[in-house]
Amino acid sequence: MATRRSLLRLAGASAGALALGACGPVTTDRPEAKPLRDLLFATTPDGLVVIDTASGTSALSGPASLATPDWSRVLSVRPDAKGTRYTAQEPASGQVLTSGIVRDALEPRVLSPDGRLLALATPAGAGVTTYRPAGRTRTTIVVADGAGERVRLDLPGNLEPEAFSTDGNLLYVLDYLPPAQPDRYRVRAISLSTKEVLPLWTRDKKVVPEGAEETMRGEGRQAVYDRSRKILFTLYTHQPDHQHTRDLIGARPDKPHVHAFVHSLNLEQGWAYCVDLPGPFGETAPTGHTIALTPYDETLFVASAAGGVLATINPGELTVTGVRLFTGTAGDAWSATTRDDKLIIAAGRDVRVLPSTGRGAETTWRTGTDVRGLAVCGDRVYLGQDGGAVAYALANGKELGRVAVPGLISVKHATARTA
């Protein structure tokens, strides 16, 4: 799964070069273990890399910046004499699918779910993220496809691309207020045909009146995409700098006691809805919160690792259906689900495999260094560690192999090679 710009913008991405073969071969101290034959996606200071775990070499010609929700397509950018060149590749084969150039030096922000559309924007500057934007009163956004630049927008306000609608006619954005010194945001839609900034719909298909859009405070932590419902679920936490401020200001003006929520954005029908999370969600470090969706989009889980609390959400009804406790651990948190109804939560050096139903035995083990992201692939899980990733058997936590990834920031995804 992806952090920050949900599944679409990957932290640490840049147009820097990565030498092929920089990652060493997979090693294991268990001779009986089967060789790893997967594609491992991870972020590094140079961007997103895709490693063939059988050889330890890169599956791409250089680092990428964005990936589609199903990880079937990755996109890279680099400076060009005419502006910015973007290239989309298929990770499994390395085949170039599309390529184009847009004028000016721009940064990639989001890809459409099918990988057909790309939104780029003026470089934000060092240390600035989608969820912590610098103050500005105008925003330039360029939408491109395989044929090149399609739409150029120069709009008043402080806007950050969030996602494309499923039909490609709208670009959803986070509209930060006040633009010069943002402390809250609302979600709006931009028509790519008329270039108008539009309000969203309510869940019962009514247009939200101008000026009545819900404003929110918080920083996005992680996101998952519900393919069956076409909903982007983003986990937000809001932590005031001072404890007394927490008692007065919540995630939204009318919710002073809510400090964490799941923002649900329907990319097909154009509505947004917040699923509020009860305490102690949002009362500990934002990085200790994590979200995961079951493989068949049946259940959404949100965990506060430090608080040792797990919430279950019905993604169809958008309601919290249950809250249960587990042994908590401080540290950055990551989670994923398996096809046999297990939930994996990693924080600090602790890894827990829980039955998603709440019934059954819990498997736990510890890693050598703090976990830096995780990805499930069949009966194994890859955990990010210092300098690389380690594959473990889900059944018992036994180490299956290691692959070096110099400068690894976070493991994002893994998929089994079909050939």
FIPA-106515 format. One record per residue: residue in one letter; x, y, z negated of N, C-alpha, C, CB in turn. Coordinates in steps of 0.1 Angstrom, whole numbers, plus 5000, padded with zeros to 4 digits. Atoms other than C-alpha are relative to their C-alpha. Glycine has a CB too. Example, Ala and Ser with C-alpha at 12.3 -4.5 7.8 and 13.67 -1.06 7.14 Angstrom:
A500949885000512349554922500950125000499050004988S499149895000513749894929499250114992500450055014
END
This chain:
M500849885000500050005000500950125000499150004988A499349894999500950355004499750104990499850065013T500349895009501450644981500050135007501150004989R500149874995500951014985499050025011501450055005R501049974990499251075018499449865004500650065013S500750124999497250755012500949905007498750015006L499250104992498350485037500750075011499249895004L499649944987499250735063501350085000498950095005R498849935000502050955051500949944989499850154996L499250085009505050785035501150094994500649885007A499149915007507250955009501449975005499949984985G498650014996510851025018500249995015500649884994A499850014986510251025055500750125006498649985007S499349904993512551215078500449955014501250064992A499650044987513951205113501549955000499950115010G498650045001517451095100500249865006500450004986A499750134994519150795116500349894990501250025010L499750125008519450445101500849915009498849944994A499250094992522250225114499449865000501449994995L500550144999521049885126500949914993499849965015G499250095007522249605105500650054987501249965008A499549945013522849835075499549924988499550144998C500550085011520749595054500749865001498549995000G499350134999522649275045499149895001500949994987P500950124999521348925049499349964988500949885005V500750055012518848765026500849904993498749945004T499250095008520448584997499049944990501250074993T500850075011519048344971500949914992498849925006D499350095009520448154942499249874998500450064987R500850125001517847884947500149925013498550034996P499850074988519047644974498849935006501149904999E501250074995515747464975498950095005499449924988A501149914996513747774983500050015015500350144995K500249984986512347815018500650135005498649985004P499549874995513948085040498950105001500749985013L501049894998512048415040500050045014500350124990R500149964986510748495074498850105001499749885009D501049905001508748815068500550135006499550024986L499649874997508749175079499750084987499250065012L500149925012509349405049500050155003501149964990F500149854997508249775050500450074987498650045004A499549935012510050005026500450145003501249934993T499649864997510750375022501450024994499150104993T498649965004514350515019500150155002501149925008P499849864998515750865019499950045015501350054995D500049974986515850845057498649985006500949915008G501450024995512150735061499649864997499950035014L500550135001510250415065500849905008498549995005V499350104993512250105074499249875000501449984994V500750134999511049765086501149905001499049995012I498950105000513349475077499649865003500750014986D500250144997513449125092500749934988500549965014T499450065012513948935059500949875004499049964990A499350114996515348635078501550045003499449935012S498749954996518348835091500550124992500050045015G499649885008518349145069500350125009501249974992T499849884991518449375099498750075003500649955014S501149914997516149655110499249945012500450145002A500950044989513149565132499750125010498749944996L500349884993513049925145501450065005499250104992S498849934995515550145164500450114991499850055014G499749905009515450395136498950014990500350135007P501049995011513450505105498750065006500550084989A501349954996509750585109499550104989498949895002S500549905010507550845091498649954996499950135006L501450045003503950705092499749865005499050105007A500550144996502050375095498550005000500649894991T501450015000498550285104499649914987499449935013P500450085012496450125075500349855001498650024997D499750154999496949775089501549975003499149945011W498650014998500649835094500449945014500649914989S499750054986500449725131500750105009498749965006R499449894992501850055143500750104991499050075009V499349905008504550285129500450115010501249944993L499749884991505450635142501250074994498850095000S498849935003508750815142500150135007501349925002V499949874993509651175151501550034999499250114993R498649955000512951345160500050135008501049905007P499949884993513951685172500349985015501150094994D499850014986513851745209500350145006498849935008A499749874995515152025231498750085003500749995013K501349934997511452105239499150014988499249925011G500849995012510252075203500149874991498550015003T500050125008509351745185499549885008499150024987R500450124993509351405201499449894990501249945008Y500550105009507151135185499949875008498650044995T500050144993507250755193499349904991501449965003A500750105007504850485182500549865004498550015002Q499550144997506150125179499249894993501549994996E500550115007504849785171501149934992499449905011P498950065008506949655142500449865003499650024985A499850154998506549285150500949985012498749935002S499250024987508149325185501050115002499149995011G499249894997509749665184499650085012501549965001Q500449944988507849755215499550144998498949915007V500549865000507250125222498650005006501050105007L501449994996503550185225499650135007499049974989T500249874994503350555231501150094996498650064995S499049905003505650855232499650135006501449955005G500449874994505251225237500850114993498550034998I499349885006506551575229499050114998501150055010V500749885002504951875213501050114997499049984987R499149885002506452225212500150034985499550125008D499749955014507952365180500549884991498850074994A499550095010509652195151498849974990501250054992L501250045008506752005133500349884992498849985009E499950125008506351745106498749915002500250044985P501250084999504051445110499349994987500449855005R500850005012501151435085499249874999499150124999V500950125001498551155093499949945014498750044994L500450074988497750895119498649954999501049875002S501450065000494250785129500149854997499350035013P500050145003493350435117500449915012498749954995D499650094988493850295153501350055005498950015010G498749964995497050485157500050085012500949885002R500249934987495750675187500350154998498749985006L499849865002495951025172501050034989498650074997L499049965010498651205152499850154997501449985006A500149865004498351535132501450034995498950024989L498749955004501551735128499750144994501050005011A500249865005502052065109501450064998499349994986T498849925002504552335103500849944987499750154998P499350055012507352205079499750074988501550015003A500549945013506352255043501250054991499249904993G498949965008509852295028500349894990499650134993A499450105009511952095003499150004987501450034996G500850025012509951944974498650025001500650094990V501549984998506552034988499449875005499850125010T500750124996504051754992498550045004500049894990T501449974997500451725005499250034987499449875007Y500849985012499251714969500650114991500049874992R499449885007501551994957500550105010501249964990P499649914989501552244985500550144995498850035010A499549875003503352574985498950105004501350045008G501049904996501252894987500250055014500050114990R500049944987500353015022498650045003500649905011T501449954997497453195038499649975014500050154999R500350054987497653045073500649875002500450105012T499550134997498152695086500049975014499249894992T500050054986499252555119500049855000501350055008I500250144998498152205128500049965014498849944992V500150054986498752015161499649865000501450025007V500550144998496851705171500549955014498549994999A499550064988498551485197499649865002501650015000D500250144996497951155215501149955009498649985005G499050054991499750945240500450095012499649875005A499849914989499451215266500750134996498750045007G499349885005501051485244499050084992500450085012E500849925009499551785226498650015005500650145000R501450004997495751775225499350124995499349874995V500749895006494652045201501150074991498849964992R499149925009496652335184499150094992501050085008L500849925009495052495154500850104992499249914990D499449905008496052825138498950064992500850115008L501249975008493652875109500450074987499249874997P499849945013493353095079499849904989499050124998G500150095011493852925046501249904998498749915001N498950105003496052655030499449865002500550034985L500750124996495052335047501149895001499250015013E499150124999496651985045499249895006500649964987P500850114994495551705069499949884991500749965013E500350125008493951415051499849875008498750034991A500350124992492551175077499250045013499349904992F500949984989490851155111498749924998500849955013S501350084999487251045116500249885009498850095005T499850124992486850705131499850025015499049894995D500249974986485650855164501050105006498650055003G499049914995488551095166499650145003500649945012N500649864997486351405168500350104989498649995003L499849915012487151545133501349974994498949984990L498850015009490251605112499650044986501250085006Y500349975014489551595075501250064993499549884992V498849935006491751835055499650034985500350135007L500149955013492351935019500250155001501149944990D500049864999491552305016500350064986498650065005Y499549965013493552454987499650144997501549984999L500649875005492152744967500750044987498550004999P499949894989493253024963501249975008500150144993P499050044991495452984993501450034996499750055014A498649955003498453184981500549944987500050154998Q499650065012498453024946499049894996500150114988P501050115002496552694948500049934987500149905011D500150075012495252534917498849905001499850094988R501150094998492252334931499849985015498750054993Y500250024986491052204964498549955003501049895006R501250064995487952094984500349935013498950115002V499850074987487651865014499150055010499749844998R500749954989486551995047500349935013500250165002A499850064987486351885083500250105011498849905004I499849914989487752045114499649935013501550045001S500450064987486051985148501150025010498650075005L498949994991488751915173499550055014500749865002S500549954988486452025201499750154999498749935004T500349865002485352365187501050084992498650024994K499049945009488152425162499450064988500950105007E500749945011485552515136500449924987498550005002V499950075013486152435099498649984994500950084990L501350045003483052255087499949944986499449905010P500250075013481652145053499749855003498850064992L500450144998481051775047498549974997500849914990W501450045003477751585043500049944986499549905011T500250075013476351445011499749855004498850064992R500250154997475851065008498649985006500149924987D501350024994472151115017499850085013498950044989K500049944986473051285050499550145000499349915009K500449865000472451645040501350085000499250044988V498849914999474951925049500250074987499850105012V499749925012476652075019500050145004501449954994P500049864997475852445019501350074999499050074991E498749925000478652695026500250054986499950115010G499749955014480352774993499649914989499550134998A500550095010478752484975500849874999498549975002E499250135000481452224982500649984986501150015011E499450035013482752054951501550025001499749854996T498649975001486152174941500649914989500450154997M499350105009488651934923501450054997500049875007R498749985004491851954904500649864999500150084987G499450135001494351664905501149985010499049895000E499050044991497251504922499849865005501450024994G500250144995496851204945501249914997499850005015R499050105004498750894933500249895011499649944987Q499950114990497950604957498650005007500349874993A501350014992495250524983499949865007499950115010V500350124992493650225000498950035010499749884990Y501049984990491550205031499149885001500750035014D501050104999488350005031499649995015498750034991R500350024985488149875068498649985003500949895005S501450044997484649735065499150124999499649894992R500949895003483050055051500650135006499950024985K499349884994485550305068500150114990499250055012I499849915010486250465035501450014995499049974988L498749995005489550605023499850034985500850125007F500049985014489850564985501350054995499649874993T498749945006492450794968499850024985500350135007L500049995014493250774932500750144996500849894993Y499549875004493651124916500150004984499150115005T500049985014494751214881500350154998501149924993H499849865003494651564865500550014986498750085001Q499349995013497051634836500450144998501249914999P499649875003497151984823501350004992498950074991D498750005006500552094810499950004985500850135005H500149995014499252154775498849924995499950154995Q501050095005497151924754498750084997500449934987H501249925003494752204743499250045012500350134991T500749964987494052294779499249885005501150035011R500750134996493051924785498550004994500749884995D501350005006490151984761499050095007500150034985L500849904994488852264782499849985015500550144998I500050014986489652184818500149865005501150095007G500050134995488851854835500450005015498749934998A499750024985489251724871499150095008499949865004R500949914993486251934881499450094990498949925008P500549905009484652244866498949944991499450125008D501150065008481552044854500449874993498849985009K499650125006483651754841501250024991500349895011P498949975008485851874813500749884994499650104989H499550125007486351524799500549905010499049944991V499650094990487251354832501450045005499049995012H498749964996490951344840500649905010500950004988A499650094989491051064866498849965008500849884995F501150044992488850974895500549945013499050135003V499750054987488750794928499250085010499649845001H500749924990487951024957499749915012500950125005S500450094989485950834984499650095012498849914995L500249924988486050985019499549905011501250085004N500550084989483850815045500450065014498449984999L499549954988485650855078499149985012501349935003E501050024989482650745099498850094998499649855000Q501249925002479750935083500350144994499249924990G499649875004481651235070499650054987499550095010W500449955013480751245033501249964990498749944996A499150035011482851245001499349994987501150125000Y500650035013482151124966501149964990498949895001C499050035010484051104934499549904990500450134992V500350105010483950804912500850034987500349855005D499349965012484850924877500449884992499150094991L499450115008487050704855500050054985501449975004P500149975014486550694817501450014994499149904992G498850005008489250764791500449864997500050094988P498949915000492050674787500650025014501149944991F499549974986492450704825500350155001499049965011G499649864999494351024832500650064988498950085004E499449945013495651064796501449964998499249954989T498650035000499050914804500650055013500349854997A499349954988501650984831499349965013501449955000P500750044988500050994866500749885007500150125009T499350114993502750754880499749874993501550035000G500350135007501550494855498649955004500050014985H501350054995498150464874500249945014499050125000T499950064988497550244903498749945005501049884999I501350054994494750124927500349895010499350125007A499950114991494149814947498649955004500849884994L501250044994491449674970500249855003499650085012T500050144997490649304974500149985015498949924994P499850024985491549155009498750025008500649875002Y501350004993487849135019499150124996499349874999D500749875003486949485006498849984991499550065012E501150035009484749334978500150084987499949854998T499949945013486149494947501250105001500249904989L498949905002488349804939500450004986499550145005F499450005013490649804909500850124998500849874997V499149895004492250094891500549964986499250144999A499350035013494750034863500850114995500949885002S499149915007496350254837501049914993499250104990A499150095005499450054830500450034986501349995009A499649965013500550254800498849984990500550145000G501150015008497050254786499549864998498950085005G500450145001496549884792498549985003500349944987V501550014997493049934808499849995015499350134994L500350024986491649814840498550025003500449855004A501349974996488549944857499649935013499750155002T500550064988486449754883499050085006499549854997I500949914993484649954909499349925012500750125006N500750064988481949834934500250105011498549984997P499749904989483150004967498750035008501149955009G501249974993479649984982499150094992499349875003E500849925008477750134953500750124994499449924989L499249905005480650354942499750034985499850135008T500250005015480150274905501049924993498649954997V499150085009482450154877499149894994500750084989T500850115004481049804870500649934987499949905011G499450065012483449714842501350054996500149855001V498749965004486449804821500549894990499950144993R499450105009488749554804501550044997499949865006L498749985005492049554785501049905004500050024985F498950104998495349394792501350064993500449985016T498849965007498849424777500750115008501049894998G499549884993500049774787501550015000499450124995T498649984999503549874798500250145006500749895009A499749874995504950224803500949995013500750094990G499150004988506650314836499150025013500849875001D500749994988505750374872499249875003500950045012A500950124998502850134882499749985014498850024992W500350054987502049934913499149884999501349975009S500950115001499349684921499649955014498750044993A500450074987498049444948499149894996501249965009T500850125003495549164951500449895010498550045002T499750124992495848814966498749945005500849904992R501150064994493548614987499349894991500449935014D500650105009492948364959499650074987501049894996D500649935011491448634936500950024988498849934996K499149965011494448744916500450145002501249914999L499549865000495549094907501450014994499050094992I498749985005499149184903500250154996501149965011I499749875005500149484882501450004995499050044988A498749995004503749584878500350144995501049975012A499749875006505049864856501349984992498950064991G498750025006508549924843500749875005499949994985R499450134996510149574844499049894998501349974992D501050115002506949384836499149985011499250034987V500950044989504949194862498949914994500849935011R501150085005501549054853499149965012499150084990V501050054990499348834875498849964993500649875008L501350025007495748854863499049945009499650134994P501250044993492648664874499150135002499249894993S500849884997490548934891498750004993499950025015T501350015006487448804875500050024985499449865003G499849995014488848834840500049874993498950094994R500050135006488648464834501149925006498649935003G498850084996491748244835501250044994500150005015A498749975006495348244825500750115007500949875001E499249894995497648534829501549965001499950134991T498650034998501248494843500850134999500249935014T499249885001503948734833501549975002499850074986W498550015000507648784840500650145000500449915012R499349875000510249054838501150005011500750024987T499049994990512549184865501350074995499450095012G498749955004516149294864500150154998501149965010T500149865001515449664870498550045002500950075011D501349954998512349884871499449975014499950154996V500650034987509949784898499850135008498649934998R500249894991509850014928499149965012501450065006G500950054990506749914947499949855001500350065013L500150144998505349574955499149975013499349934988A500750044988503849384985499849854999500750045013V500350145000502049054986500049945014498549974994C499950074987502748815015499849854998501450035007G500350145002501048475013500149964985500949925008D499850055014502148294981501250064993500249855000R498849945006504948534973499750154999501349975008V500149865002505348894962501450065001499350044987Y498749934999508149134971499950124990500350055014L499949895009509149374943501250085003500149944985G498849914998511349674949500850014988499550145004Q499150005010514449674928501150105004500649864996D498949914996517649884927500749945012501050024988G499250044988519149864962499349905009501349954996G500650104991516649614977498749954994501049895002A501350065004513649384973500349864996499050015011V499850145004513349054955498649935002500449994985A501250084998510748784965499849904989500149935014Y500350095010509048594938498849915004499750074986A501250094998506648294938498950054991500449854997L501149955009503248414926499649904990498850035009A500450105009502548084910500750004986500149865006N499250025012505348094885501050114997500749874999G499049905001507448404890501449975003500050054986K498750044997510448214902500550085012500149855003E499449934990512848404924500249925013501450064996L499950074987512748304961501150055009498750015007G499049944991515248544977500150154998499849965014R499849855001516648894979500450055014501150034990V499549934987517149145008500450144996498850005010A499449875004519349445005499350115009501550005003V500549884993517749785014500750124993498450014999P499349895007520250055006499250134999501350045009G500849885003518650364990498549984999500350095011L501450035001515350184986499350094990499849864996I500949925008512650424972498849914995499550125007S501250085004509650184973499749905011498850094998V500650104991508449864988498550035003500149854994K501349954996505249935008499149885004500150105010H500950104994504049625026500949885005499250065012A499250124995505149275038499049925008500749924989T500850094991503749055066500849895005499350085011A499350124996504648705076500250015016499249874997R499850004985506248675111499349885005501549995003T500750114994504148465134500849925010498850065008A499150074991507048365156501550004994500050055014
END
